[in-house]
Amino acid sequence: MHPLSYLVASAALALAGIAAAQDTTYAFRDQPRTGSHLRRNVAFAPIPFDKRYADLSDAQKGIVRAAYERMAADDEPPFPVNGLAPIFRALARLEKGAVHPGPIKASVTVDPAGMPLAVRILTAPGDDLGDFVGRLLLLQRYKPALCAGRPCGQEFLLAATLTDE
């Protein structure tokens, strides 16, 4: 195979892998309730709930990074230290009627030490649920953002779709 053909084929496979990863939707499921063996979906997101930023694949990191404008190659956004699972685990513990289906988007200002300073709820299926998610986000520790390889303050964007399935 000609070296250029090999390079083009490799690039096409890499792009196909990234496109496939971007079409993937991950579900967060709660634990079965007493008297049931069925787990219900709580939320869907384009990245896994159970992974820390360092554990995400390059394609998944690309999905997280896509929410930020002008991010250099060696920059990283802030991200919850323990991943998204603790946030959605707390949502799963709410009564089924308290979690209304719909998109949830929130922005958390994170300082260079990884501490949350403020939260803005951009979209929520209800005011009470938005307030609850905001409080959850303020209780998290974050991996600080990296700007030119150094910790810096930046916003973390949480985006998921809640469900009552």
Residue frames relative to the residue before (quaternion, step in Angstrom):
aa qw qx qy qz dx dy dz
M 1.0000 0.0000 0.0000 0.0000 0.00 0.00 0.00
H 0.5008 -0.6531 0.4853 0.2950 3.57 -0.96 0.88
P 0.5747 -0.6246 0.3894 0.3577 3.66 -0.88 0.85
L 0.6488 0.5080 -0.3298 0.4608 3.61 0.98 -0.75
S 0.6321 0.5218 -0.3277 0.4698 3.59 1.03 -0.78
Y 0.6323 0.5292 -0.3230 0.4646 3.57 1.03 -0.82
L 0.6555 0.5148 -0.3026 0.4623 3.58 0.98 -0.90
V 0.6601 0.4971 -0.3024 0.4751 3.58 0.94 -0.90
A 0.6564 0.5012 -0.3159 0.4671 3.61 0.94 -0.86
S 0.6444 0.5152 -0.3208 0.4652 3.60 0.99 -0.81
A 0.6540 0.5063 -0.3111 0.4682 3.58 0.95 -0.87
A 0.6455 0.5169 -0.3234 0.4599 3.60 0.97 -0.81
L 0.6553 0.4963 -0.3159 0.4737 3.61 0.97 -0.80
A 0.6407 0.5196 -0.3303 0.4587 3.59 0.98 -0.80
L 0.6692 0.4899 -0.3002 0.4712 3.59 0.91 -0.88
A 0.6314 0.5195 -0.3376 0.4664 3.58 1.02 -0.73
G 0.6398 0.5235 -0.3190 0.4634 3.58 1.04 -0.76
I 0.6522 0.4990 -0.3123 0.4777 3.58 0.99 -0.84
A 0.6533 0.5057 -0.3198 0.4639 3.59 0.92 -0.86
A 0.6488 0.5084 -0.3250 0.4636 3.59 0.96 -0.82
A 0.6543 0.5099 -0.3191 0.4583 3.59 0.98 -0.83
Q 0.6660 0.5062 -0.3131 0.4496 3.59 1.01 -0.75
D 0.6637 0.4857 -0.3097 0.4772 3.59 1.16 -0.46
T 0.5361 0.6340 -0.3971 0.3911 3.57 1.27 -0.22
T 0.1114 -0.7655 0.6304 0.0647 3.53 -1.04 0.80
Y 0.2301 -0.7752 0.5788 0.1053 3.56 -0.86 1.02
A 0.2496 -0.7636 0.5809 0.1313 3.56 -1.06 0.81
F 0.2180 -0.7168 0.6419 0.1629 3.54 -1.14 0.71
R 0.1013 -0.8085 0.5794 0.0177 3.57 -0.69 1.12
D 0.4156 -0.6926 0.5273 0.2637 3.54 -1.08 0.72
Q 0.5902 -0.5306 0.4553 0.4035 3.54 -1.33 0.07
P 0.5911 -0.5755 0.4075 0.3916 3.61 -1.06 0.60
R 0.4415 -0.6845 0.5195 0.2583 3.55 -1.04 0.82
T 0.6735 -0.4758 0.3642 0.4330 3.57 -1.23 0.36
G 0.8068 0.2482 -0.2008 0.4971 3.55 -0.89 0.96
S 0.7392 0.3336 -0.2140 0.5445 3.59 1.24 0.05
H 0.2940 -0.7292 0.5874 0.1916 3.53 -1.21 0.56
L 0.5671 0.6230 -0.3640 0.3972 3.56 1.30 -0.09
R 0.2250 -0.7372 0.6224 0.1364 3.52 -0.99 0.91
R 0.2392 -0.7754 0.5639 0.1532 3.58 -0.93 0.80
N 0.5088 -0.6111 0.5068 0.3330 3.54 -1.20 0.56
V 0.2350 -0.7661 0.5851 0.1247 3.55 -1.02 0.83
A 0.8077 -0.0831 0.1066 0.5739 3.57 0.94 -0.90
F 0.2235 -0.7292 0.6297 0.1479 3.51 -1.36 0.38
A 0.0522 0.7832 -0.6175 0.0511 3.58 -1.10 0.74
P 0.5547 -0.6337 0.4229 0.3344 3.60 -1.18 0.43
I 0.7230 0.3180 -0.2426 0.5633 3.62 1.26 0.02
P 0.6048 -0.5737 0.3925 0.3885 3.62 -1.13 0.49
F 0.4747 -0.6846 0.4868 0.2625 3.55 -1.08 0.76
D 0.7374 0.4741 -0.2184 0.4288 3.57 1.07 -0.77
K 0.6464 0.5267 -0.3262 0.4454 3.62 1.18 0.24
R 0.4230 -0.6491 0.5724 0.2685 3.50 -1.22 0.67
Y 0.6935 -0.4765 0.3168 0.4377 3.58 -1.19 0.37
A 0.6642 0.5189 -0.3094 0.4402 3.61 0.88 -0.89
D 0.6950 0.4794 -0.2650 0.4657 3.59 1.15 -0.59
L 0.5154 0.6327 -0.4271 0.3895 3.60 1.23 -0.14
S 0.5129 -0.6073 0.4994 0.3446 3.57 -1.16 0.55
D 0.6672 -0.4879 0.3609 0.4320 3.57 -1.23 0.27
A 0.6404 0.5202 -0.3263 0.4614 3.59 1.02 -0.78
Q 0.6648 0.4909 -0.3032 0.4744 3.60 0.99 -0.83
K 0.6162 0.5161 -0.3435 0.4858 3.60 1.06 -0.69
G 0.6176 0.5520 -0.3331 0.4505 3.56 1.08 -0.72
I 0.6244 0.5256 -0.3325 0.4726 3.57 1.07 -0.72
V 0.6535 0.4924 -0.3107 0.4837 3.60 0.96 -0.86
R 0.6910 0.4944 -0.2778 0.4482 3.59 0.87 -0.97
A 0.5770 0.6209 -0.3704 0.3799 3.61 1.14 -0.60
A 0.6116 0.5631 -0.3484 0.4330 3.61 1.18 -0.44
Y 0.6960 0.4518 -0.2537 0.4971 3.60 1.27 -0.27
E 0.3675 -0.7143 0.5538 0.2193 3.54 -1.05 0.81
R 0.8742 0.0871 -0.0554 0.4745 3.55 -1.20 0.61
M 0.3001 0.7297 -0.5533 0.2670 3.58 0.69 1.04
A 0.3887 -0.7343 0.5113 0.2198 3.58 -0.66 1.14
A 0.6866 -0.5120 0.3325 0.3948 3.57 -1.23 0.45
D 0.7480 0.3779 -0.2268 0.4963 3.62 1.02 -0.69
D 0.5193 0.6111 -0.4223 0.4226 3.60 1.28 0.25
E 0.1064 -0.7668 0.6285 0.0754 3.57 -1.24 0.53
P 0.4306 -0.6814 0.5179 0.2865 3.60 -1.07 0.66
P 0.5682 -0.5363 0.4562 0.4258 3.60 -1.20 0.20
F 0.0156 -0.7852 0.6189 -0.0156 3.56 -1.23 0.50
P 0.5802 -0.5823 0.4170 0.3878 3.63 -0.99 0.67
V 0.5559 -0.6481 0.4138 0.3157 3.59 -0.84 1.05
N 0.7825 0.2978 -0.1551 0.5244 3.60 0.93 -0.86
G 0.6152 -0.5518 0.3480 0.4427 3.59 1.18 0.41
L 0.6944 -0.4911 0.3496 0.3930 3.54 -1.33 -0.15
A 0.4900 0.7164 -0.4108 0.2791 3.60 1.19 -0.47
P 0.6664 0.5010 -0.3522 0.4253 3.69 0.75 -0.80
I 0.6202 0.5421 -0.3403 0.4534 3.59 1.06 -0.71
F 0.7464 0.4045 -0.2219 0.4796 3.56 0.80 -1.02
R 0.5462 0.5765 -0.4037 0.4542 3.59 1.21 -0.36
A 0.6482 0.5012 -0.3128 0.4804 3.59 1.01 -0.80
L 0.6338 0.5129 -0.3308 0.4752 3.61 1.02 -0.72
A 0.6449 0.5358 -0.3232 0.4388 3.58 1.02 -0.80
R 0.6441 0.5363 -0.3240 0.4387 3.60 1.13 -0.55
L 0.5265 0.6131 -0.4210 0.4120 3.59 1.23 -0.25
E 0.6053 -0.5274 0.4384 0.4042 3.55 -1.20 0.42
K 0.6346 -0.5741 0.3627 0.3689 3.55 -1.04 0.79
G 0.6861 0.4979 -0.2903 0.4439 3.61 0.94 -0.78
A 0.6205 0.5633 -0.3412 0.4257 3.60 1.22 -0.36
V 0.6858 0.4250 -0.2732 0.5238 3.59 1.20 -0.45
H 0.1340 -0.8091 0.5712 0.0327 3.54 -0.32 1.28
P 0.4978 -0.6676 0.4534 0.3177 3.59 -0.93 0.80
G 0.4908 0.6457 -0.5028 0.2990 3.52 -1.18 0.68
P 0.6477 -0.5316 0.3710 0.4003 3.55 -1.26 0.20
I 0.1103 -0.7436 0.6542 0.0830 3.52 -1.22 0.66
K 0.0630 0.7680 -0.6328 0.0762 3.55 -0.84 1.06
A 0.0781 0.7845 -0.6080 0.0940 3.52 -0.87 1.02
S 0.2332 -0.7530 0.6035 0.1201 3.53 -1.20 0.65
V 0.1110 -0.7942 0.5970 0.0244 3.57 -0.79 1.10
T 0.3003 -0.7251 0.5896 0.1908 3.58 -0.80 0.99
V 0.0869 -0.8040 0.5881 -0.0146 3.56 -0.66 1.20
D 0.3605 -0.7458 0.5187 0.2117 3.60 -0.82 0.98
P 0.7108 -0.4720 0.3018 0.4253 3.64 -1.23 0.18
A 0.6544 0.4876 -0.3178 0.4826 3.62 1.21 -0.29
G 0.5646 -0.6242 0.3762 0.3874 3.62 1.26 -0.05
M 0.5203 0.6252 -0.4198 0.4027 3.58 1.25 0.32
P 0.4238 -0.6943 0.5129 0.2744 3.61 -0.94 0.84
L 0.2436 -0.7867 0.5547 0.1182 3.57 -0.97 0.88
A 0.7906 -0.0811 0.1106 0.5967 3.56 0.98 -0.88
V 0.1743 -0.7692 0.6055 0.1066 3.54 -1.24 0.45
R 0.1163 -0.7506 0.6459 0.0766 3.54 -1.18 0.70
I 0.2589 -0.7336 0.6063 0.1649 3.55 -0.86 0.97
L 0.2339 -0.8006 0.5420 0.1033 3.56 -0.57 1.19
T 0.7765 -0.0432 0.0644 0.6253 3.57 1.05 -0.85
A 0.1353 0.7715 -0.6145 0.0946 3.57 -1.00 0.81
P 0.5424 -0.6405 0.4360 0.3248 3.59 -1.09 0.64
G 0.7946 -0.0115 -0.0046 0.6071 3.59 1.26 -0.12
D 0.6158 -0.5836 0.3830 0.3654 3.57 -1.13 0.64
D 0.6623 0.5079 -0.3151 0.4518 3.60 0.88 -0.89
L 0.6625 0.4957 -0.2998 0.4749 3.56 0.97 -0.87
G 0.6274 0.5336 -0.3250 0.4648 3.58 1.04 -0.76
D 0.6452 0.5096 -0.3103 0.4772 3.58 0.98 -0.85
F 0.6455 0.5243 -0.3159 0.4567 3.58 0.97 -0.86
V 0.6629 0.4876 -0.2996 0.4827 3.59 0.90 -0.92
G 0.6223 0.5447 -0.3385 0.4489 3.60 0.99 -0.77
R 0.6657 0.4855 -0.3008 0.4803 3.58 0.94 -0.86
L 0.6205 0.5368 -0.3399 0.4597 3.60 1.02 -0.77
L 0.6751 0.5033 -0.2965 0.4506 3.56 0.92 -0.90
L 0.6609 0.5004 -0.3081 0.4667 3.59 1.06 -0.67
L 0.6475 0.5182 -0.3161 0.4607 3.61 1.22 -0.35
Q 0.5883 0.6030 -0.3582 0.4025 3.59 1.25 -0.31
R 0.3251 -0.6472 0.6367 0.2647 3.53 -1.39 0.31
Y 0.2073 -0.7991 0.5581 0.0835 3.57 -1.06 0.74
K 0.4486 -0.5759 0.5958 0.3350 3.49 -1.30 0.51
P 0.4024 -0.7359 0.4688 0.2770 3.61 -0.58 1.02
A 0.5737 -0.5527 0.4690 0.3814 3.52 -1.26 0.40
L 0.2449 -0.7322 0.6095 0.1800 3.54 -1.25 0.45
C 0.0606 -0.7625 0.6442 0.0015 3.55 -0.87 1.04
A 0.8171 -0.0901 -0.0034 0.5694 3.58 -0.49 1.25
G 0.7277 -0.4647 0.2303 0.4488 3.57 1.02 0.85
R 0.6804 0.4464 -0.2880 0.5047 3.61 1.27 0.02
P 0.5647 -0.5983 0.4335 0.3677 3.61 -1.06 0.68
C 0.0494 0.7877 -0.6104 0.0663 3.54 -1.00 0.87
G 0.5460 -0.5963 0.4757 0.3465 3.54 -1.30 0.27
Q 0.1603 0.7679 -0.6043 0.1397 3.55 -1.02 0.82
E 0.5043 -0.6403 0.4795 0.3252 3.57 -1.27 0.18
F 0.2625 -0.7081 0.6323 0.1727 3.53 -1.19 0.71
L 0.2019 -0.7797 0.5835 0.1042 3.57 -0.88 0.94
L 0.1646 -0.7531 0.6326 0.0745 3.55 -0.78 1.10
A 0.0933 0.7815 -0.6113 0.0829 3.58 -0.82 1.01
A 0.2159 0.7522 -0.5929 0.1899 3.56 -0.72 1.10
T 0.3382 -0.6971 0.5834 0.2437 3.54 -1.32 0.15
L 0.2787 -0.7620 0.5660 0.1460 3.55 -0.67 1.13
T 0.0833 -0.7948 0.6004 0.0281 3.53 -1.13 0.66
D 0.2931 -0.7420 0.5668 0.2056 3.58 -1.21 0.31
E 0.2577 0.7984 -0.5038 0.2059 3.59 1.17 0.58
